[in-house]
Amino acid sequence: MRIDILTLFPEAVDAMLGVSILGRAQERGFIAIQSHQIRSYTTNKQMQVDDYPYGGGRGAIMQADPLYRCWAHVVETYGPGHTIFLSPCGKPFTQETAKALYARWDHLILVCGHYEGVDERFLDECVEEEISLGDFVLTGGEIPAMAVADAVCRMVPGVLPAAECYEEESHWNGLLEYPHYTRPAVWHGRAAPEILLSGDHAKVAAWRKKESYKRTMARRPDLFARFDESALSTKAEKRILQEARQEFEAMTQENTLQSGGTPLWHPESETPEIPAAAVPAEPPDLPPAVPPEAAESPEPRAVP
């Protein structure tokens, strides 16, 4: 998979896509991601890439010619690719879109707009698809381009250790992912579900599937309404879905009654709490575990 990104800010793109999982995948030759400075393809000394809009109005418009020259260089050097303009006017980007791009193309050219917009003539001549990250507007197309590149490249064999790494995540099969837990078994009086510590892989798998159903029902009923139940081929799979429905309805009704008509249940409340008496209290002469000033201004945590 090769992805070329046309941008006015290649340093920002490279800083994000050249590290961590995607950075290592590029070093090992599984994918190739390269940014291209649009200003390098201007024909004026000022390296100007924008001008006033015809018809008046605020802002500036990216000119067609520098974009075209940059795009043409990529096509001539690396071969033709599927050209996408990142735009709030495009179709919404989803996991299904990422799957389709990965399945159909091995070379993507992502065009990042800036300023007020891009000369429509470049879009008409060179762009085959417009994609939007959502119903909001950003100052440029770099963040959407990086999101598209990340979502597509992580499906390339070798980028992640195995297909299960992305096939069991949210949106892959129309559902949200199940909750995760790690050590310690009890944290701030909250215990990890016992079934995850049981060592019974079949029960763990069934619990995760059930929690995935319940989380989707609670947080994204629109997704669950589109879930294809006909894909469930075994009695065990159908039973898990039925149990998830029953548990979700029971929790919803119980919390509605307790709140006097307003549902209190939230998907995260599935985490059981340990009774206060079961949690050892700190000796009175010890300082609090988290100083108030630290709670107000937490130190940034590096992400590997």
N, C-alpha and C positions, 0 to 999 in steps of 0.2 A: 504494500500500500504506500503510495506517494501522495503527499499533500503539499501544495504550494499555496502560500498565503500572501496576497498582495495588500500591502499596508503602508501607512505613513509612520508607523511605530514598530519597526522590526525588533528593536531591543526589548520591548515589552512582551512580544510574542515569544521570542527566543528564551527569555528569562523564565517563562512559565512552562513551555513545552520541551525545553531542553534538560529538564531535571526529573528526578524521581522515576516513576515507572516508564513514562514515555521517553525520557532521556536515556535510560538503560536500553530500552527497546531499539532506539536509533543506533546506539553504539554497537549493538549486536546484529544490526542489519535487518531486523524484522520490519521496520517502517522507516520512511524518510519524510521529514517535515522541514520545509525550508521557507523562510520569509523573504520577501522581495520589497525593497524600498521603492515606492512609486516615484518619489522625487528624482531618482536616478535616471528616469526616462523622460524628463522634460527637455525642451529645446531652448530654454531661455536661461540667462545667467543667474537670475534670481531663484531658479528651481521652483517656480510658481506652479502650483497644481490646481488652483481654484480661481474663480472669478465671480463677478456679480451676476445674479440671476436675471435672465431676460424676463421682462414684465414687471420688474421691481420686487421689493420685499426684503425682509431681513435675512442676514446670513450670506454665506457664499456657497457656490456649487462646485464640486470637483469636476474638472474638465475631462472630456472624453479622451483626448489624445494621449496624455501621460498614462492613463489607465490602459488604453489600447496598446501602447508600446510595451508596457510592462507585461501585459497579458500575452502579447505576441511573442515576446522573448521567451516566456515560460513554455509556450506551445512549441516553438521552434527548437528549444533546447531539450525539453523533457518529453515531448510528444503531446498530443491532444488529451485533454482531460475534461471531466464534467465540471462546468463552471457555475459556481453558486455565489450569489450576492447576498450578504447578510443584511436584512432590512426588516424594519417593523411592518412593512407591507407584505412580507412573505407569508407562506403557510407556516403554522406552528411546528416547531421541531419537537419530535417525540422519539421514544425508543424505536418505534416502528420505522420512522424516517431513517434513523441511524442504521438499522438492520438493512433497509433497502439500499442505502448508499454503499454499505460494505459489500452487499451481495452483487450489485450491478457494476461497480466501478473499482478500478485499482489505481486511479489517478483522479484526485479532486483538486480543483483550483478555487480557492476561497477569496472573494473580493471584499475587503473591508472599506466601507464608506466612512466619511467624516464630514464635518461642517453641516450645512443644511441638507445636502443630498448629493446625488451623482447625476451627471448629464444623462438623460434617458436614452440618448442615441447609443451610448456605450452599452447600456443594458440590452437594448434591442438587438445589437449586433453580436455581442459576445456572451451574454449570460443566458444560461439554459434553465435556471431555477432560482427562485428567491426563497430564503428561509428566515423565519423570525424566531427569536428565542422566547418570545412571550408578548403579551399585550402591554408593553412598556417601551420607553425610548431610552437609549444610551447615547453617550457622546461619540461613539464610534463602533465599528464592527469587529474590533479586535477580541473583545470578550466573547461574543457569540461564535466567532471563528474558532477560538481556542476550545470552546465547549463542544462544537461539532467535531473538531479534530480528535479530542479526547474520547468522546462517546463512540466514534467510529473505530479509532485505532485500538481501543482496548479489546475489540473482538478479533483482532488479527492473531492467528496462532503464534504463540511464543511471547506475546506482550504480557499476558497473565499466565500463571502456571497451568491453568486448565480451564476448559469451557465453563465448568461449574462456578467459577469465580464471578461470572457475569450472568449466567443463566438462572441463578437462584436469587438475583437481586430484584429490587423493585422495578415494576413496569415490563420486565422481560416477558412474562406470561399474562399480563393484564392485572396483576395483583401487586400490593405493596409487600415489602420484605418483612419477615418476622423479627421480633426483638432480639437483641444480642446481649450476652452477659459474659463477664470474665472475672478473674480473681480480684478481690477476695469474695468468698461465698456470701458474706454479710457485709454490707457497706452502709453506714449511717442508719442502721436499723432496718435496712431493706435486704431481703434474702433473694438470691437467685433461685428460680424455680427448681425444685428438687429433681424433677424429671431430667433436667439437663446434666445432673450429677450422677444419674443412675447407671450410666454405661450401657443402657439398652438403646441401641442405635435405631431400631424400628420405632420405639416409642418417641424418641427424640424427633425423628423425621415427621411422625404424625402430629406431634405437638407444634412443630414449626409450621407445618402446613395449616393447621387449625388457626394458629395465631395470625398467620398471613391473611387468611380469610377475614378474621374478626377485625384486624387493623384496617383492611380495605373497606369493610362495611362501615366502620366508624369514621374514617378520615376521608375516604373518597368513594362515597356511594355511587357517584357517576361512573367510576371505573368498574365497580362491582356489578352495576346494572348491565354492563357490556360483557361481563365474563361469560365465556362459552362453557356451560355445564356439560354439554354433549361430549366434550373432550375427556371427561371422567369416564374411564372404561371399566373400572373394577368396582366391586361392592365396597371394598375398603375405602377407596377414594370418595365415593358418594357418601359413605357413612361419616367420614371426617367433615365433609361440607355440611351435612345435616347437624352434626354435633356443634359445629361452629355457629350455625344459625341459632340453634337453641340457646347456647351459652350467651351469645350476643344479645338476643332478645331478653333473656332473663336478667342480665346485668343492666340493660337499659331500663327495664320496668322497675327493678329494685331501686336504682338511683333516682328515677323519676318520682317514685313514692317518697323516698327519703327527703327529697328536695322540695316536696310540695308541688310538683308539677314541672319543675325545671330539671332536665337531665344533668346529673353531675359526673357521670362516668366519662372518663377519657381513656383512650387506649393505653396510656402509660400506667393507669391504675391497676393493670393486670399484675404489676410487680407487688408481691405480698410484703407486708410490713411485719417486723418482729415486734411483739409486745414490749413496751418500755421496760418491764421488769426483767426481761431476758437479756437486755443490753447493759453491760457493766458501765456504771457511771464513772466519770473522771474524778479523781481526787480533787477536793475543793481548792487545794493550793496550786494546782496546775493551771497554766494559762489556757485560754480557749484554743481549740484546734486550728481555727482560722481567725487571725486578728481582724477586727472590724475594718481597718484601713485596707487590708488585703482583699477583703470581700468586696469593697467598693471599687478598688482599682486593681484587678487581678493582673499579674505579670503575664505577658504573652508566652504561649507555649509553642515551642518549635514543632513543626509537623514534619516527620521524616518523608 
